Amino acid sequence: MNYLERVRQIKKSSKKGDYILYWMQGAFRVEYNHSLEFAKYLALSKDLPLKVLVVVDFNYKDANYRHFKFFIDGILELIDKFKDLKISFHVKIGSFKEIVPQYSKNADTLITDKAYIKWLKDVRNEIYNKNDITIYEVDTNLMVPVQAASPKCEYGAYTIRPKIHKLKEKFLNDFVVFDYKGRSYEVENDLNGLNIDDKLKSVHYLKPVDFIGGESKADKLLRDFLNEKYLFFAEKRGDPSLDVESNLSFYLHFGFISPIKILKEAIKIDTDPKNYETLFEQLVVRRELAHNFTYYCDNISDLFSFLPNWAVKTVIEHKDDIRKYLYKLEDLENFKTHDKFWNAAQYELIHKGKIHNYMRMYWGKKVIEWTESFEDAYKILIYLNDKYALDGRDPNGYAGIAWCFGMHDRAFQERKIFGKVRYMSENGLKQKFDMDGYLSRVMG
Ligand SMILES: Cc1cc2nc3c(=O)[nH]c(=O)nc-3n(C[C@H](O)[C@H](O)[C@H](O)COP(=O)(O)OP(=O)(O)OC[C@H]3O[C@@H](n4cnc5c(N)ncnc54)[C@H](O)[C@@H]3O)c2cc1C
């Protein structure tokens, strides 16, 4: 078993149980899923049946109809995949804290996907304390496992990059598939026969976006991206007037696809190596820096608890600077500002479920410029991103927003409101890109 650095034993018990239980909570896929493979390996070596459990928790923090719809589409697809694998699959509606302990009671071992955000780590810890059972966590959603990459919160891409590059070969190639087929298997599906729309009435309604959740949709999107956009990725990805992004962030967020699969497929394409380097920098270095941030930072809601000292000092010095424009949450949410490019970015967020990568930075920076305090701006950005972005509520989102305030960045020349935090201007956008092209692409 060569997953030793992906797998962490959380608890050891001498109690024997009747089956191996994999609580699938972060990696909703069968391919390139180290947690599933480790669970199969234990089932084979202990000669016990394997059960996979998914809990659909309608009280999941900050999730709304848009998120649930995408998630449930992906879960329904898994039912057939597990049937083919002859592995028992249980989809239960309820709370994590009740259902997982119930299913663990007679289990021999509990395996789950590693969590990278504090509230999800806290939920797991509560669950782990409820039963006397052996427990493992598996880090399957990152190429280099978060603790293997670094034991501490990193300063920036420049500090984590060499660590990741040193380990990339090892972790890109550690995946093995175990040939487990259950002698008998069962399917339990609480979603069966349920009018999902009725059920979802208890959660906040938000119009779904044009993407459908699930592993096969992620596969198709990856293939389309590699065939149609990847050849221009390094050169054009940052241009908001063009659509050269993969949109895979939706699928990565829900664990419908593994970054390892994306890299393995990309490496096969015969193109300028710069495209692979750019993909690696975003998908591995930047994404893993974001996960490093939320994994090691205890309080991502308190901006001043994690910003570097230079950023804290400079924003405190500039907190009373006069703001030329001041907008309330309602104006921002309804894209009613004086800035047509910002409005288009907010429109894109609401309608597409994410903003183009370059405009996402501009979107964040302007909210800082137009609100009374840095703390207000931070709360508004998290609120809007988590509500509307289909890839929101993710380490990448928290790190991306924190970056707008100086996290993982360096000091720039001092100016009003921002102090030494990097500033972005409307003129800068117009000089670099065809911004009318962006407006017509997004607003139609
Ligand atoms: C203010 C702000 C908010 C953001 N909010 C989110 C969010 O809620 N969810 C989210 O996934 N990303 C967020 N990002 C990061 C980045 O903008 C998105 O990951 C990217 O635009 C997703 O689109 P894509 O999948 O088409 O990316 P592509 O350009 O196709 O890149 C491929 C993958 O690389 C990773 N990646 C790309 N850029 C970054 C980055 N800057 N940081 C970390 N990983 C990256 C993503 O996993 C992405 O899916 C935010 C950035 C900022 C500045």
The ligand as a Gaussian input file, in Angstrom:
#p B3LYP/6-31G(d) Opt

LIG

0 1
 C      -11.663000      37.273000      -5.050000
 C      -11.443000      35.859000      -5.534000
 C      -12.374000      34.882000      -5.254000
 C      -12.174000      33.565000      -5.703000
 N      -13.108000      32.634000      -5.383000
 C      -12.920000      31.334000      -5.760000
 C      -13.863000      30.332000      -5.397000
 O      -14.865000      30.611000      -4.731000
 N      -13.620000      29.046000      -5.791000
 C      -12.535000      28.719000      -6.534000
 O      -12.356000      27.547000      -6.870000
 N      -11.615000      29.641000      -6.879000
 C      -11.774000      30.948000      -6.520000
 N      -10.846000      31.885000      -6.874000
 C       -9.626000      31.468000      -7.586000
 C       -9.737000      31.454000      -9.132000
 O      -10.229000      32.653000      -9.598000
 C      -10.604000      30.289000      -9.603000
 O      -10.136000      29.081000      -9.063000
 C      -10.654000      30.111000     -11.111000
 O      -11.018000      31.292000     -11.735000
 C      -11.642000      28.986000     -11.405000
 O      -11.972000      28.913000     -12.758000
 P      -11.501000      27.701000     -13.686000
 O      -11.804000      26.410000     -13.051000
 O      -12.056000      27.958000     -15.028000
 O       -9.945000      27.938000     -13.622000
 P       -8.775000      27.580000     -14.638000
 O       -8.160000      28.845000     -15.035000
 O       -9.231000      26.666000     -15.689000
 O       -7.721000      26.835000     -13.673000
 C       -7.803000      25.430000     -13.383000
 C       -7.904000      25.231000     -11.891000
 O       -6.777000      25.816000     -11.222000
 C       -7.169000      26.292000      -9.941000
 N       -6.955000      27.742000      -9.855000
 C       -6.986000      28.635000     -10.851000
 N       -6.719000      29.877000     -10.373000
 C       -6.542000      29.744000      -9.049000
 C       -6.241000      30.653000      -8.001000
 N       -6.036000      31.938000      -8.217000
 N       -6.147000      30.183000      -6.748000
 C       -6.307000      28.868000      -6.498000
 N       -6.578000      27.957000      -7.451000
 C       -6.696000      28.392000      -8.708000
 C       -8.642000      26.014000      -9.800000
 O       -8.807000      24.820000      -9.074000
 C       -9.106000      25.878000     -11.232000
 O      -10.260000      25.109000     -11.371000
 C      -11.016000      33.224000      -6.435000
 C      -10.075000      34.220000      -6.717000
 C      -10.290000      35.524000      -6.271000
 C       -9.255000      36.567000      -6.560000

